[in-house]
Amino acid sequence: MAIRWSWASPRIALIPALTTTAVAFLGAILWTIWISFTRSRRFPEYTIDLSSWSRQYERLFNDSSWTTALGNILVLAIGNALAILFGFILAAMIEREKRGEGFFRTIFLYPLALSLIVTGIAWRWIFNPDLGVQNFLRGLGWESANFNWLADTRTAMYGIILASIWHGLGFYMALMLAGLKSINSEIWSAARLDGVSLWKFYTEIIIPMMKFTFLTCAILLSLGVVKTYDIVLAMTNGGPGTSTWTPAYFVVNSFGARGNIGYASAAAVIMLLMTAALFLPLMLVTAWQARRREERA
């Protein structure tokens, strides 16, 4: 009887978690997909008109605001990838210089303790022409200084990218630092004895050995970029115009401001597909690499 109970007890303990996942996660996904094929507006309607089942999706891809949001995702992904690059450079510098490692690690990780809303508000002040960097530079006599990026449709996204990099840099640095510390110290000593240049050592030895760390960072970055909303809301509220809209901001705006739950659901479904398209290949590559490493071992 004790053996049977030891087999059943962990499975019984998992029932609440599995039930919550099935209802709140899978159920919500299926409900959203269903609503996206209906004519729902302020309140959901559950009848699908087969003659116009794709109506919401056709409207979505003819909406210039949605096109702008998709373009901004690509810009954010490319820009935020710099956080991984700079994170690796910082980690390499800290790893080489052991003194003050704890201090610098704390300094660079500090922004991560702030929410994206707080980060966005702080950077909005920095870009404010009357309070921030522009006012400071002009106070020093540089009258032509222009740092009002958030007011210009051409530069507003770059301001958001800069704030996002500042917020996430320490996190990627910590992941890279953990990856560097996992490398056998004998490799460093052997490379030093062989006279391998620093550039060659990192590009041909260290970086290939840290490919799993880079893959992990890429997965986390892609998921974070797709759901970008808080920092946009805090810094620009989607403006000027719709120039800084992202898919997540579009979904919330479609439901809140437009009061169209069917339209918002269609956009949310596309976001889900985008996440799957980014996440699943990276996960498959990671699993394949792990299997190859086990076979070699």
Backbone as CSV, one residue per row, in Angstrom:
resi,resn,N_x,N_y,N_z,CA_x,CA_y,CA_z,C_x,C_y,C_z
1,MET,0.827,-1.213,0.000,0.000,0.000,0.000,0.856,1.255,0.000
2,ALA,1.977,1.207,0.767,2.883,2.351,0.828,3.500,2.617,-0.531
3,ILE,3.804,1.523,-1.269,4.406,1.689,-2.591,3.418,2.352,-3.537
4,ARG,2.178,1.920,-3.487,1.159,2.520,-4.346,0.982,4.013,-4.030
5,TRP,0.974,4.343,-2.742,0.785,5.739,-2.363,1.979,6.593,-2.799
6,SER,3.187,6.057,-2.697,4.372,6.806,-3.129,4.338,7.045,-4.639
7,TRP,3.697,6.152,-5.379,3.564,6.340,-6.830,2.485,7.364,-7.143
8,ALA,1.393,7.339,-6.374,0.244,8.185,-6.691,0.350,9.593,-6.127
9,SER,1.005,9.762,-4.976,1.003,11.066,-4.305,1.581,12.201,-5.143
10,PRO,2.732,12.021,-5.826,3.222,13.137,-6.642,2.307,13.459,-7.812
11,ARG,1.644,12.446,-8.354,0.721,12.683,-9.462,-0.536,13.411,-8.992
12,ILE,-0.982,13.087,-7.799,-2.136,13.806,-7.236,-1.766,15.259,-6.957
13,ALA,-0.540,15.471,-6.478,-0.083,16.832,-6.183,0.001,17.680,-7.445
14,LEU,0.202,17.043,-8.591,0.316,17.784,-9.856,-1.037,18.169,-10.440
15,ILE,-2.118,17.569,-9.953,-3.439,17.818,-10.537,-3.821,19.298,-10.525
16,PRO,-3.674,20.050,-9.405,-4.045,21.479,-9.430,-3.251,22.272,-10.466
17,ALA,-1.934,22.010,-10.553,-1.101,22.741,-11.516,-1.501,22.403,-12.953
18,LEU,-1.743,21.121,-13.218,-2.135,20.711,-14.565,-3.508,21.266,-14.935
19,THR,-4.405,21.280,-13.978,-5.740,21.831,-14.225,-5.671,23.327,-14.530
20,THR,-4.882,24.036,-13.740,-4.710,25.481,-13.967,-4.111,25.754,-15.334
21,THR,-3.104,24.952,-15.691,-2.466,25.126,-17.008,-3.459,24.860,-18.132
22,ALA,-4.232,23.792,-17.993,-5.189,23.434,-19.041,-6.261,24.496,-19.218
23,VAL,-6.749,25.030,-18.099,-7.845,26.012,-18.176,-7.330,27.399,-18.521
24,ALA,-6.331,27.870,-17.755,-5.875,29.253,-17.898,-4.967,29.460,-19.095
25,PHE,-4.237,28.436,-19.512,-3.294,28.595,-20.619,-3.864,28.045,-21.926
26,LEU,-4.045,26.728,-21.981,-4.558,26.121,-23.210,-5.987,26.577,-23.495
27,GLY,-6.813,26.657,-22.447,-8.187,27.104,-22.645,-8.255,28.521,-23.167
28,ALA,-7.403,29.400,-22.620,-7.387,30.793,-23.074,-6.925,30.908,-24.521
29,ILE,-5.945,30.082,-24.902,-5.464,30.101,-26.288,-6.572,29.665,-27.245
30,LEU,-7.224,28.567,-26.927,-8.301,28.071,-27.799,-9.454,29.062,-27.874
31,TRP,-9.799,29.688,-26.740,-10.874,30.691,-26.723,-10.510,31.886,-27.596
32,THR,-9.272,32.341,-27.519,-8.820,33.489,-28.309,-8.858,33.169,-29.805
33,ILE,-8.407,31.970,-30.160,-8.427,31.573,-31.572,-9.868,31.538,-32.084
34,TRP,-10.781,30.998,-31.295,-12.189,30.928,-31.709,-12.777,32.330,-31.894
35,ILE,-12.538,33.204,-30.934,-13.089,34.563,-30.993,-12.542,35.333,-32.193
36,SER,-11.300,35.014,-32.587,-10.693,35.741,-33.712,-11.411,35.471,-35.028
37,PHE,-12.195,34.403,-35.111,-12.933,34.092,-36.329,-14.378,34.602,-36.294
38,THR,-14.723,35.300,-35.228,-16.091,35.814,-35.093,-16.134,37.315,-35.351
39,ARG,-17.348,37.868,-35.276,-17.536,39.312,-35.452,-17.601,40.043,-34.104
40,SER,-17.005,39.472,-33.094,-17.077,40.041,-31.748,-16.534,41.468,-31.726
41,ARG,-17.238,42.315,-30.950,-16.747,43.676,-30.757,-16.500,43.909,-29.272
42,ARG,-17.336,44.698,-28.613,-17.116,44.969,-27.198,-17.287,43.703,-26.349
43,PHE,-18.248,42.877,-26.725,-18.505,41.630,-26.008,-18.343,40.461,-26.969
44,PRO,-17.892,39.299,-26.478,-17.652,38.162,-27.372,-18.933,37.578,-27.945
45,GLU,-18.846,37.193,-29.211,-19.899,36.434,-29.880,-19.280,35.105,-30.299
46,TYR,-20.040,34.039,-30.162,-19.454,32.724,-30.379,-19.894,32.063,-31.691
47,THR,-20.633,32.808,-32.495,-21.077,32.276,-33.776,-20.098,32.682,-34.866
48,ILE,-19.610,31.697,-35.620,-18.674,31.968,-36.718,-19.442,31.981,-38.024
49,ASP,-19.356,33.106,-38.722,-19.972,33.231,-40.037,-18.995,32.645,-41.066
50,LEU,-19.328,31.479,-41.607,-18.404,30.795,-42.512,-18.136,31.574,-43.791
51,SER,-19.034,32.481,-44.153,-18.832,33.274,-45.375,-17.778,34.365,-45.170
52,SER,-17.493,34.710,-43.912,-16.490,35.756,-43.647,-15.661,35.394,-42.411
53,TRP,-15.250,34.118,-42.328,-14.523,33.650,-41.148,-13.152,34.311,-40.997
54,SER,-12.577,34.767,-42.125,-11.240,35.380,-42.065,-11.303,36.906,-42.050
55,ARG,-12.493,37.446,-41.758,-12.695,38.885,-41.836,-11.704,39.660,-40.962
56,GLN,-11.506,39.234,-39.725,-10.624,39.964,-38.806,-9.176,39.945,-39.298
57,TYR,-8.744,38.824,-39.845,-7.363,38.709,-40.314,-7.132,39.542,-41.573
58,GLU,-8.131,39.596,-42.443,-8.010,40.432,-43.638,-7.910,41.902,-43.253
59,ARG,-8.734,42.328,-42.309,-8.659,43.709,-41.814,-7.299,43.979,-41.178
60,LEU,-6.801,42.990,-40.436,-5.551,43.163,-39.705,-4.389,43.442,-40.651
61,PHE,-4.272,42.639,-41.694,-3.119,42.794,-42.578,-3.299,43.913,-43.594
62,ASN,-4.463,44.559,-43.589,-4.657,45.777,-44.373,-4.569,47.028,-43.503
63,ASP,-4.259,46.829,-42.240,-4.165,47.932,-41.287,-2.716,48.414,-41.236
64,SER,-2.487,49.672,-41.568,-1.125,50.214,-41.585,-0.500,50.216,-40.187
65,SER,-1.328,50.332,-39.148,-0.794,50.322,-37.782,-0.203,48.962,-37.441
66,TRP,-0.835,47.888,-37.913,-0.315,46.543,-37.684,0.984,46.332,-38.455
67,THR,1.037,46.840,-39.686,2.267,46.744,-40.475,3.407,47.471,-39.776
68,THR,3.102,48.643,-39.231,4.111,49.391,-38.476,4.576,48.608,-37.257
69,ALA,3.624,47.973,-36.556,3.958,47.192,-35.360,4.881,46.023,-35.707
70,LEU,4.614,45.347,-36.823,5.468,44.224,-37.239,6.870,44.710,-37.600
71,GLY,6.933,45.855,-38.293,8.242,46.418,-38.631,9.032,46.805,-37.392
72,ASN,8.331,47.335,-36.399,9.006,47.735,-35.166,9.572,46.544,-34.410
73,ILE,8.904,45.394,-34.530,9.414,44.187,-33.872,10.784,43.810,-34.446
74,LEU,10.932,43.915,-35.758,12.219,43.605,-36.378,13.290,44.585,-35.919
75,VAL,12.929,45.861,-35.858,13.880,46.880,-35.397,14.284,46.621,-33.943
76,LEU,13.299,46.288,-33.111,13.585,45.996,-31.707,14.488,44.769,-31.562
77,ALA,14.216,43.738,-32.355,15.010,42.504,-32.267,16.465,42.777,-32.639
78,ILE,16.674,43.507,-33.726,18.037,43.818,-34.161,18.732,44.715,-33.142
79,GLY,18.008,45.729,-32.661,18.603,46.642,-31.694,18.906,45.978,-30.368
80,ASN,17.961,45.182,-29.865,18.157,44.532,-28.566,19.203,43.436,-28.607
81,ALA,19.505,42.931,-29.827,20.583,41.934,-29.934,21.915,42.530,-29.495
82,LEU,22.023,43.855,-29.535,23.241,44.505,-29.057,23.442,44.264,-27.566
83,ALA,22.339,44.047,-26.823,22.461,43.769,-25.392,23.221,42.463,-25.165
84,ILE,23.011,41.480,-26.049,23.743,40.217,-25.936,25.222,40.445,-26.242
85,LEU,25.495,41.217,-27.298,26.885,41.493,-27.679,27.616,42.250,-26.576
86,PHE,26.996,43.344,-26.105,27.637,44.131,-25.055,27.722,43.341,-23.746
87,GLY,26.715,42.494,-23.491,26.746,41.661,-22.303,27.938,40.711,-22.318
88,PHE,28.223,40.149,-23.490,29.382,39.256,-23.605,30.681,40.024,-23.409
89,ILE,30.773,41.214,-24.002,31.999,42.020,-23.858,32.230,42.387,-22.395
90,LEU,31.176,42.816,-21.713,31.306,43.164,-20.299,31.696,41.943,-19.462
91,ALA,31.071,40.805,-19.752,31.377,39.584,-19.008,32.838,39.186,-19.212
92,ALA,33.319,39.307,-20.450,34.719,38.966,-20.725,35.668,39.894,-19.985
93,MET,35.327,41.175,-19.925,36.169,42.137,-19.212,36.183,41.853,-17.708
94,ILE,35.017,41.544,-17.153,34.932,41.249,-15.721,35.641,39.945,-15.395
95,GLU,35.527,38.963,-16.289,36.167,37.671,-16.052,37.692,37.804,-16.053
96,ARG,38.220,38.659,-16.920,39.672,38.841,-17.004,40.202,39.637,-15.818
97,GLU,39.401,40.586,-15.332,39.813,41.413,-14.202,39.017,40.980,-12.969
98,LYS,39.607,40.150,-12.144,38.896,39.554,-11.020,38.534,40.577,-9.940
99,ARG,39.364,41.605,-9.786,39.113,42.581,-8.729,37.860,43.400,-9.041
100,GLY,37.037,43.550,-8.059,35.828,44.350,-8.224,34.724,43.654,-8.992
101,GLU,34.836,42.332,-9.158,33.817,41.607,-9.928,32.428,41.757,-9.309
102,GLY,32.347,41.579,-7.995,31.052,41.696,-7.318,30.458,43.078,-7.458
103,PHE,31.301,44.108,-7.367,30.827,45.487,-7.477,30.244,45.760,-8.860
104,PHE,31.007,45.430,-9.908,30.546,45.699,-11.266,29.336,44.846,-11.640
105,ARG,29.300,43.618,-11.150,28.157,42.766,-11.426,26.887,43.355,-10.809
106,THR,27.013,43.891,-9.595,25.870,44.520,-8.929,25.430,45.775,-9.676
107,ILE,26.398,46.582,-10.106,26.079,47.829,-10.820,25.312,47.533,-12.103
108,PHE,25.777,46.571,-12.869,25.143,46.294,-14.156,23.832,45.525,-14.011
109,LEU,23.672,44.806,-12.899,22.423,44.083,-12.671,21.350,44.970,-12.037
110,TYR,21.747,46.115,-11.523,20.789,46.968,-10.821,19.587,47.368,-11.684
111,PRO,19.770,47.755,-12.966,18.592,48.123,-13.779,17.548,47.025,-13.861
112,LEU,17.968,45.760,-13.754,17.024,44.649,-13.843,16.065,44.633,-12.663
113,ALA,16.463,45.271,-11.556,15.590,45.325,-10.384,14.425,46.286,-10.589
114,LEU,14.531,47.149,-11.589,13.472,48.107,-11.889,12.487,47.497,-12.878
115,SER,11.228,47.819,-12.726,10.235,47.365,-13.700,10.424,48.137,-14.999
116,LEU,9.876,47.589,-16.080,9.986,48.274,-17.370,9.221,49.590,-17.375
117,ILE,8.162,49.686,-16.577,7.427,50.942,-16.472,8.311,52.020,-15.859
118,VAL,8.988,51.680,-14.756,9.891,52.637,-14.098,11.047,52.996,-15.026
119,THR,11.598,51.996,-15.713,12.681,52.250,-16.668,12.220,53.197,-17.765
120,GLY,11.024,52.956,-18.294,10.498,53.811,-19.352,10.295,55.247,-18.894
121,ILE,9.768,55.426,-17.685,9.547,56.778,-17.163,10.879,57.495,-16.969
122,ALA,11.880,56.773,-16.427,13.199,57.375,-16.211,13.818,57.826,-17.531
123,TRP,13.728,56.990,-18.554,14.307,57.350,-19.840,13.481,58.406,-20.560
124,ARG,12.205,58.471,-20.277,11.400,59.565,-20.836,11.879,60.898,-20.275
125,TRP,12.240,60.920,-19.003,12.818,62.136,-18.418,14.167,62.468,-19.058
126,ILE,14.967,61.428,-19.310,16.276,61.661,-19.926,16.120,62.286,-21.306
127,PHE,15.119,61.846,-22.080,14.891,62.370,-23.426,14.062,63.657,-23.431
128,ASN,13.541,64.065,-22.285,12.743,65.285,-22.209,13.625,66.498,-22.501
129,PRO,13.287,67.318,-23.497,14.161,68.449,-23.862,14.279,69.509,-22.771
130,ASP,13.320,69.575,-21.874,13.358,70.587,-20.812,14.017,70.098,-19.534
131,LEU,14.165,68.754,-19.383,14.692,68.209,-18.132,15.926,67.340,-18.309
132,GLY,16.094,66.773,-19.487,17.098,65.736,-19.671,18.395,66.181,-20.288
133,VAL,18.946,65.287,-21.117,20.277,65.467,-21.689,20.350,66.707,-22.565
134,GLN,19.304,66.944,-23.357,19.323,68.110,-24.251,19.447,69.408,-23.461
135,ASN,18.689,69.551,-22.407,18.763,70.754,-21.568,20.140,70.891,-20.916
136,PHE,20.720,69.753,-20.498,22.042,69.762,-19.874,23.108,70.224,-20.863
137,LEU,23.082,69.678,-22.077,24.082,70.034,-23.082,23.962,71.494,-23.499
138,ARG,22.734,71.975,-23.630,22.555,73.380,-23.997,22.972,74.307,-22.861
139,GLY,22.821,73.824,-21.627,23.291,74.595,-20.482,24.805,74.729,-20.478
140,LEU,25.495,73.769,-21.107,26.943,73.830,-21.220,27.399,74.682,-22.392
141,GLY,26.439,75.191,-23.165,26.779,76.060,-24.289,26.631,75.439,-25.654
142,TRP,26.240,74.169,-25.705,26.056,73.492,-26.993,24.611,73.726,-27.437
143,GLU,24.371,74.878,-28.045,23.015,75.292,-28.373,22.353,74.437,-29.447
144,SER,23.148,73.798,-30.280,22.578,72.988,-31.368,22.267,71.555,-30.946
145,ALA,22.522,71.217,-29.680,22.285,69.846,-29.210,20.808,69.496,-29.325
146,ASN,20.542,68.327,-29.880,19.162,67.855,-30.048,19.083,66.399,-29.604
147,PHE,18.437,66.179,-28.450,18.310,64.828,-27.907,16.853,64.486,-27.642
148,ASN,15.960,65.143,-28.368,14.526,64.918,-28.183,14.052,63.812,-29.128
149,TRP,14.610,62.611,-28.945,14.347,61.511,-29.859,12.889,61.067,-29.860
150,LEU,12.245,61.102,-28.716,10.901,60.535,-28.597,9.844,61.367,-29.324
151,ALA,10.172,62.584,-29.708,9.216,63.439,-30.410,9.298,63.281,-31.916
152,ASP,10.246,62.512,-32.400,10.482,62.351,-33.835,10.144,60.916,-34.229
153,THR,9.310,60.753,-35.235,8.911,59.410,-35.677,10.097,58.596,-36.180
154,ARG,11.148,59.289,-36.632,12.312,58.587,-37.177,13.240,58.060,-36.092
155,THR,13.195,58.632,-34.910,14.151,58.256,-33.861,13.493,57.701,-32.593
156,ALA,12.180,57.744,-32.514,11.503,57.311,-31.280,11.806,55.848,-30.946
157,MET,11.832,54.980,-31.941,12.114,53.570,-31.690,13.535,53.363,-31.183
158,TYR,14.462,54.215,-31.653,15.839,54.086,-31.188,15.947,54.448,-29.706
159,GLY,15.131,55.392,-29.269,15.101,55.722,-27.849,14.620,54.553,-27.012
160,ILE,13.590,53.866,-27.499,13.070,52.687,-26.792,14.111,51.570,-26.777
161,ILE,14.809,51.391,-27.879,15.859,50.365,-27.942,16.967,50.674,-26.943
162,LEU,17.366,51.934,-26.861,18.424,52.328,-25.927,18.015,52.024,-24.487
163,ALA,16.774,52.352,-24.145,16.280,52.071,-22.790,16.194,50.560,-22.538
164,SER,15.778,49.801,-23.543,15.669,48.345,-23.399,17.039,47.704,-23.194
165,ILE,18.046,48.183,-23.941,19.400,47.663,-23.786,19.913,47.950,-22.376
166,TRP,19.687,49.168,-21.903,20.126,49.542,-20.554,19.488,48.639,-19.504
167,HIS,18.218,48.306,-19.701,17.498,47.485,-18.730,17.962,46.035,-18.747
168,GLY,18.215,45.469,-19.923,18.510,44.042,-20.032,19.983,43.685,-20.097
169,LEU,20.853,44.697,-20.207,22.281,44.424,-20.396,22.860,43.594,-19.255
170,GLY,22.542,43.942,-18.026,23.096,43.227,-16.883,22.666,41.769,-16.839
171,PHE,21.443,41.500,-17.257,20.940,40.130,-17.255,21.743,39.257,-18.215
172,TYR,21.949,39.754,-19.445,22.720,38.981,-20.419,24.186,38.888,-20.002
173,MET,24.688,39.935,-19.357,26.064,39.890,-18.847,26.212,38.775,-17.817
174,ALA,25.214,38.639,-16.921,25.273,37.599,-15.901,25.242,36.204,-16.527
175,LEU,24.406,36.014,-17.556,24.359,34.718,-18.242,25.695,34.410,-18.919
176,MET,26.272,35.415,-19.571,27.558,35.221,-20.240,28.668,34.955,-19.234
177,LEU,28.615,35.643,-18.111,29.627,35.450,-17.085,29.557,34.025,-16.531
178,ALA,28.346,33.515,-16.337,28.188,32.141,-15.883,28.745,31.157,-16.915
179,GLY,28.507,31.463,-18.210,29.046,30.605,-19.266,30.563,30.625,-19.307
180,LEU,31.163,31.800,-19.116,32.621,31.907,-19.124,33.240,31.156,-17.939
181,LYS,32.589,31.221,-16.788,33.114,30.552,-15.601,33.020,29.028,-15.706
182,SER,32.136,28.550,-16.584,31.995,27.096,-16.739,33.085,26.491,-17.623
183,ILE,33.861,27.334,-18.291,34.928,26.850,-19.173,36.136,26.454,-18.337
184,ASN,36.700,25.323,-18.659,37.853,24.797,-17.914,39.003,25.798,-17.936
185,SER,39.559,26.083,-16.770,40.640,27.068,-16.662,41.900,26.629,-17.406
186,GLU,42.048,25.311,-17.642,43.229,24.833,-18.361,43.255,25.330,-19.800
187,ILE,42.069,25.576,-20.369,42.002,26.078,-21.744,42.614,27.464,-21.817
188,TRP,42.319,28.293,-20.805,42.887,29.639,-20.772,44.418,29.559,-20.660
189,SER,44.890,28.682,-19.815,46.336,28.560,-19.611,47.027,28.038,-20.865
190,ALA,46.410,27.049,-21.519,47.002,26.486,-22.733,47.079,27.522,-23.849
191,ALA,46.026,28.317,-23.992,46.016,29.348,-25.034,47.080,30.405,-24.756
192,ARG,47.270,30.742,-23.487,48.276,31.734,-23.126,49.674,31.204,-23.426
193,LEU,49.909,29.926,-23.142,51.221,29.332,-23.407,51.501,29.224,-24.904
194,ASP,50.454,28.973,-25.691,50.625,28.840,-27.148,50.716,30.184,-27.840
195,GLY,50.526,31.264,-27.108,50.636,32.601,-27.688,49.476,32.974,-28.589
196,VAL,48.295,32.405,-28.342,47.112,32.736,-29.151,46.670,34.165,-28.836
197,SER,46.407,34.945,-29.878,45.988,36.338,-29.672,44.621,36.383,-28.995
198,LEU,44.371,37.485,-28.298,43.117,37.614,-27.547,41.905,37.526,-28.463
199,TRP,41.952,38.206,-29.617,40.836,38.201,-30.566,40.571,36.786,-31.081
200,LYS,41.642,36.099,-31.457,41.502,34.743,-31.986,41.011,33.789,-30.898
201,PHE,41.479,34.005,-29.688,41.100,33.137,-28.576,39.594,33.187,-28.323
202,TYR,39.034,34.395,-28.339,37.606,34.531,-28.072,36.757,34.112,-29.269
203,THR,37.137,34.503,-30.481,36.299,34.229,-31.649,36.355,32.769,-32.091
204,GLU,37.499,32.096,-31.897,37.650,30.737,-32.404,37.561,29.663,-31.326
205,ILE,37.690,30.059,-30.062,37.665,29.052,-28.991,36.505,29.288,-28.023
206,ILE,36.465,30.478,-27.432,35.490,30.744,-26.374,34.067,30.828,-26.906
207,ILE,33.834,31.634,-27.930,32.473,31.818,-28.452,31.865,30.507,-28.944
208,PRO,32.600,29.670,-29.735,32.011,28.370,-30.112,31.684,27.487,-28.914
209,MET,32.478,27.574,-27.843,32.203,26.764,-26.669,30.981,27.276,-25.895
210,MET,30.613,28.536,-26.126,29.482,29.136,-25.406,28.227,29.216,-26.276
211,LYS,28.140,28.377,-27.292,27.005,28.488,-28.210,25.671,28.229,-27.510
212,PHE,25.660,27.363,-26.486,24.416,27.113,-25.753,23.995,28.348,-24.961
213,THR,24.969,29.056,-24.427,24.655,30.297,-23.705,24.080,31.332,-24.654
214,PHE,24.669,31.457,-25.833,24.152,32.403,-26.817,22.753,32.005,-27.279
215,LEU,22.517,30.705,-27.440,21.184,30.241,-27.826,20.157,30.563,-26.752
216,THR,20.524,30.365,-25.494,19.623,30.696,-24.392,19.290,32.175,-24.392
217,CYS,20.302,33.001,-24.583,20.082,34.455,-24.638,19.176,34.826,-25.812
218,ALA,19.379,34.165,-26.966,18.560,34.458,-28.141,17.100,34.083,-27.905
219,ILE,16.860,32.955,-27.231,15.488,32.529,-26.923,14.811,33.545,-26.006
220,LEU,15.497,33.929,-24.940,14.928,34.881,-23.985,14.708,36.241,-24.637
221,LEU,15.640,36.640,-25.493,15.508,37.928,-26.180,14.308,37.929,-27.110
222,SER,14.139,36.850,-27.885,13.039,36.791,-28.844,11.689,36.827,-28.148
223,LEU,11.578,36.108,-27.022,10.315,36.116,-26.279,10.035,37.492,-25.694
224,GLY,11.070,38.150,-25.190,10.891,39.478,-24.615,10.508,40.512,-25.654
225,VAL,11.089,40.420,-26.857,10.805,41.398,-27.908,9.364,41.284,-28.383
226,VAL,8.883,40.051,-28.570,7.522,39.858,-29.086,6.482,40.464,-28.157
227,LYS,6.691,40.367,-26.842,5.695,40.863,-25.897,5.992,42.274,-25.391
228,THR,6.831,43.021,-26.081,7.174,44.385,-25.658,5.936,45.266,-25.592
229,TYR,5.665,45.772,-24.413,4.504,46.653,-24.218,4.766,47.715,-23.154
230,ASP,5.224,47.290,-21.975,5.353,48.192,-20.834,6.209,49.411,-21.137
231,ILE,7.388,49.160,-21.705,8.319,50.256,-21.912,7.828,51.224,-22.978
232,VAL,7.090,50.703,-23.980,6.498,51.575,-25.002,5.421,52.455,-24.381
233,LEU,4.597,51.844,-23.545,3.537,52.593,-22.866,4.126,53.706,-22.013
234,ALA,5.185,53.420,-21.288,5.768,54.396,-20.371,6.513,55.512,-21.099
235,MET,7.163,55.190,-22.206,8.012,56.181,-22.863,7.268,57.028,-23.885
236,THR,6.430,56.402,-24.708,5.821,57.137,-25.821,4.316,56.945,-25.929
237,ASN,3.773,55.957,-25.207,2.358,55.593,-25.349,1.998,55.326,-26.817
238,GLY,2.958,54.735,-27.531,2.739,54.382,-28.929,3.071,55.472,-29.914
239,GLY,3.301,56.678,-29.460,3.526,57.814,-30.353,4.988,58.003,-30.718
240,PRO,5.278,59.052,-31.500,4.317,59.961,-32.146,3.451,59.227,-33.180
241,GLY,2.175,59.494,-33.153,1.233,58.779,-34.016,1.193,57.313,-33.622
242,THR,1.516,56.448,-34.584,1.602,55.004,-34.308,3.018,54.501,-34.561
243,SER,4.002,55.399,-34.543,5.360,55.054,-34.977,6.055,54.073,-34.048
244,THR,5.639,53.964,-32.783,6.300,53.031,-31.856,5.367,51.916,-31.395
245,TRP,4.315,51.670,-32.136,3.424,50.565,-31.791,4.159,49.236,-31.977
246,THR,3.862,48.309,-31.100,4.333,46.928,-31.214,3.095,46.031,-31.251
247,PRO,3.238,44.752,-31.643,2.056,43.879,-31.658,1.331,43.817,-30.321
248,ALA,2.073,43.753,-29.216,1.426,43.705,-27.898,0.655,44.990,-27.626
249,TYR,1.243,46.122,-27.988,0.550,47.405,-27.804,-0.687,47.467,-28.702
250,PHE,-0.567,46.936,-29.906,-1.694,46.910,-30.845,-2.856,46.106,-30.277
251,VAL,-2.544,44.947,-29.679,-3.594,44.094,-29.100,-4.328,44.834,-27.992
252,VAL,-3.585,45.434,-27.074,-4.203,46.142,-25.951,-5.012,47.338,-26.444
253,ASN,-4.489,48.054,-27.422,-5.201,49.203,-27.965,-6.480,48.785,-28.679
254,SER,-6.413,47.672,-29.422,-7.591,47.199,-30.153,-8.716,46.816,-29.203
255,PHE,-8.360,46.233,-28.075,-9.375,45.833,-27.109,-9.822,46.997,-26.228
256,GLY,-8.854,47.792,-25.741,-9.190,48.865,-24.804,-9.761,50.097,-25.477
257,ALA,-9.008,50.669,-26.439,-9.426,51.917,-27.078,-10.498,51.696,-28.138
258,ARG,-10.321,50.666,-28.964,-11.280,50.419,-30.042,-12.469,49.579,-29.573
259,GLY,-12.306,48.860,-28.485,-13.396,48.029,-27.998,-13.765,46.916,-28.953
260,ASN,-12.751,46.298,-29.578,-12.996,45.247,-30.565,-12.235,43.995,-30.148
261,ILE,-12.900,43.119,-29.422,-12.236,41.939,-28.885,-11.902,40.927,-29.987
262,GLY,-12.701,40.869,-31.046,-12.411,39.956,-32.146,-11.163,40.369,-32.894
263,TYR,-11.028,41.670,-33.134,-9.856,42.206,-33.828,-8.598,42.014,-32.983
264,ALA,-8.717,42.292,-31.675,-7.587,42.102,-30.761,-7.186,40.630,-30.693
265,SER,-8.172,39.737,-30.728,-7.876,38.303,-30.669,-7.118,37.846,-31.915
266,ALA,-7.489,38.379,-33.074,-6.780,38.029,-34.309,-5.315,38.451,-34.222
267,ALA,-5.078,39.655,-33.707,-3.700,40.119,-33.543,-2.955,39.258,-32.524
268,ALA,-3.644,38.839,-31.455,-3.016,37.994,-30.439,-2.646,36.627,-31.012
269,VAL,-3.482,36.091,-31.889,-3.177,34.807,-32.522,-1.928,34.919,-33.392
270,ILE,-1.804,36.014,-34.128,-0.597,36.224,-34.933,0.626,36.343,-34.033
271,MET,0.464,37.010,-32.885,1.567,37.078,-31.926,1.976,35.694,-31.441
272,LEU,0.990,34.838,-31.208,1.269,33.469,-30.778,2.052,32.717,-31.850
273,LEU,1.650,32.880,-33.104,2.356,32.221,-34.201,3.780,32.748,-34.340
274,MET,3.948,34.061,-34.150,5.287,34.640,-34.200,6.172,34.072,-33.099
275,THR,5.612,33.956,-31.895,6.374,33.404,-30.778,6.772,31.962,-31.049
276,ALA,5.822,31.175,-31.575,6.119,29.777,-31.896,7.180,29.679,-32.985
277,ALA,7.090,30.559,-33.997,8.056,30.538,-35.094,9.463,30.885,-34.611
278,LEU,9.555,31.741,-33.596,10.860,32.108,-33.062,11.366,31.090,-32.041
279,PHE,10.452,30.640,-31.183,10.839,29.834,-30.029,11.120,28.379,-30.404
280,LEU,10.234,27.771,-31.173,10.367,26.338,-31.463,11.652,25.988,-32.220
281,PRO,12.035,26.724,-33.295,13.301,26.383,-33.962,14.506,26.484,-33.036
282,LEU,14.529,27.526,-32.193,15.649,27.668,-31.268,15.685,26.524,-30.263
283,MET,14.504,26.120,-29.795,14.448,24.999,-28.859,14.879,23.696,-29.531
284,LEU,14.477,23.500,-30.783,14.868,22.284,-31.507,16.376,22.239,-31.738
285,VAL,16.945,23.392,-32.084,18.398,23.456,-32.281,19.125,23.155,-30.974
286,THR,18.622,23.724,-29.874,19.235,23.478,-28.563,19.171,21.994,-28.197
287,ALA,18.003,21.370,-28.407,17.849,19.948,-28.091,18.748,19.089,-28.976
288,TRP,18.864,19.455,-30.260,19.706,18.703,-31.191,21.175,18.785,-30.790
289,GLN,21.608,19.998,-30.415,22.994,20.179,-29.986,23.270,19.398,-28.699
290,ALA,22.303,19.414,-27.772,22.479,18.676,-26.516,22.578,17.172,-26.778
291,ARG,21.775,16.671,-27.714,21.807,15.244,-28.040,23.157,14.871,-28.678
292,ARG,23.654,15.747,-29.538,24.956,15.491,-30.168,26.063,15.467,-29.120
293,ARG,25.995,16.373,-28.154,27.006,16.430,-27.104,26.967,15.160,-26.245
294,GLU,25.754,14.653,-25.977,25.633,13.421,-25.192,26.192,12.216,-25.961
295,GLU,25.941,12.203,-27.278,26.446,11.091,-28.092,27.961,11.088,-28.135
296,ARG,28.548,12.273,-28.202,30.014,12.352,-28.231,30.621,11.938,-26.898
297,ALA,29.879,12.279,-25.811,30.374,11.911,-24.489,30.278,10.403,-24.270
